[in-house]
Amino acid sequence: MTQEQDIRQAIEVLRRGGVILYPTDTVWGIGCDATNSEAVRRVYQIKQRDDSKALICLVDSDVRMQRYVRDVPEVAWQLIDAVEERGARNEERGAKSRVGSPITLVLDGASGLAPELLAEDGTVGIRITHEPFSRELCYRFQKPLVSTSANISGEPAAQNYRDISEAILNAVDYVCFSRRQEHQPHQPSSVIKIGRGGEVVVIRK
């Protein structure tokens, strides 16, 4: 199966309100339409996760992020630029990926997302992905995608496809084919919370 076919099939499932497994810029993720409350609730059920614990979503660009988060603070753009610069340096050095250390930003002012995605204080975790597959998937879907590690809550994150449990594989509607053969270390993103006034709190390094 080509990447084009893989993305097309994944999008068909997402548009029907389905749940997918897909490779991201960090670990393998469980994903769905981040604007679809029913699909988001199903992700919580699959992970057996308390719905008071907010989920992260991915977008393909800063333009898309601005459609779903009002008034992104300037310090957030500075952090995003720093990640992109590191990624460009990696590419110049001949690294396999141009991705810098991915950073998930926790921001106020979410708009148009499923309310189940939001934390109790109304913030949302959102990340711009530069990994080719997930970025193209987000771009083609034209909406944010939920991205939460492909594991039952409390168990280790699935760094590669081979790490995903049968329980998770059987619970979703579509499993992407791209990057299934990969076997290399991956880590979850850093998480940084930014207040409306630009206050920065590192939640996860």
N, C-alpha and C positions, 0 to 999 in steps of 0.2 A: 504493500500500500504506500502510495506517495504521501508526502506531507500535505499536499493540497487536498487529497481525498480524505485524509485523517481530519484535517481542520473542518472540511465541509460536513463530515458526518457528526463531529462534535457539536458544531453549531446547530445542526438540525435537532439534536437532542436538547441542547440548551434552550432553543426557542420553544420547545414543547414543555418547558419547565422541568426538564430532567437534570440528573446529577452525573457528572463525569469525573474521571481520574485523569490527570494530565501532568506533564513535567513542567516545572516553573524555573524561575531564576534561582531558586533555592532547592528545597526538597520537592518530592512528588506531592501534588495537592488534590484535595477533593474540591470540585468547583461546581458552581451553578450561576444562574443569572442573579446578580446582586440586587436587582430591583424586584425580584419575585419572592414575596414573603413565604409562600408555601414551599418553594424549593429550598429556601434558606432553613426553614424549620426541619426539612427532611435531612439536611446536612447535619444539623445538631443531633438528630436521632441516630444517624449512621455512626457518628463519632461517639455517641453516648455521652455527650458533653452538656453540662449545665448551660442553659441558654442565657444565664447572666454573664457568661464569659464571651465577650464580643469576638467576631470573626474578622479577619483581614480581607480586603478586596484588592484586586489588581486592575490596573489600567495600562493602556499602551502609550500614553503621552501626557504631557503637562496640560494640553488643551482639554483632554478628556477629564483629567482630575478636576479642573476648574469648573466643569459642568456639574460636578457632584459635591464639591466642597466650596462654600462661599468664602471669599476673602482669605485666601491662603497667605499666611504671614511671610514676610520677606525672608526670614531666617530659614524657612522651609525650602524656598527656592535656592538659597545658598547651599544647603545640604544636598539637594538634588543635583545641582551643578557640580559639586565636589565628587559625587558618585560617578557622574558621567565623565569627568576629567580623569579619574582613576581608571575607568574602563577604557578610555581612549589610550592611556599610557600602556595598559596591559596589551592592547591590540598592537601597538607599536613594537612592543617587546616580543611579539609573536606568540602570545598566550593563546590558548584554545578559545577563550571567550573574551569578549570586550567588556563583560560585566564587571563593575567595581563591586565593593562589598555592599550588597543590597540593603537598603534602609526602608523600613516601614514607618511612615509618619502617622502619628495619632493626632487628629486635628478636630477642631470645633467646626460647626457650621455645615454639617452634612445635609444634602438635599437630594431627594429623588431616589434614595436607596431604601431597601427594605428595613423597617424599623428594628427588626430582629438582629441586624448587623451592628447596631449601635451599642456602645457601652452605657452604663447607667447614667453617666454624666453627659450623654448625648454626643460623645466623640466617636470618630470612626478611624480605624486603621486602614491606610491606603498606601499602595506602593506602585511606582512606575516600573514595569518590567522591561529590561533590555535583552532578555534571553530570546532568541529568534522565534521559537515555537510559540511560547506563551504570548509574546508581543503580537505576533501575527494573528493568533486566535482572538485576542482582545480587540485588535484593530478590525478584524472581519466581523466580529460579533457586534461591535459598535456600542457596547455597554461594559460596565465594570463586571469582573468575574470574582466570585468568592474564591479565596485561596486559603485553605486550611490543611495542615499536614494530613497525609493519608494514613491515619492510624486511629485506633480507639483511644479516646482521651486517657492520658496517663501513661500510655505506652510510647516507646521510642518512635520518633518521626521516620518515615520511609525515605531514606536518602536516594534510593534507586528503586526502579520498578520491582526488582526481585525481593525487596524488603517489605512489600505490601502484603498484608495478611489475606487469606482466602475470604475471611468475613467481610473485609472492605471491598475486595474485588467483586464479590457476589451481591453486594448491596447497592451498587451504582448501576446506571443505565448504559454507560459507555466508557470503555477504557482506551485511551489514546495509544496508538502504536509507536509514535515517534519516541526515540531515545529509550526504548525498552531494553536494549542490549547494553546500555551504559552501566559501568560499574566503577564509580569514583566517589570520593567523599563530597558531601554537600552539607551545608549547615543552614538552619533557619536564619532569617534576616535579623539585623539589629532593629530594635523598636525604640523610637524617640517620640516623646509627646511634646507638642508645642502649643502653648496657650495662645489666646487671642492677642496678648500683648507681646508675644515673642519669647515667653519663658520656655526654657528647654529642660526636659527631664528625661534622662536615659532610663528606659524601662528594661531593656534587654540589650546587652552588648553583642 
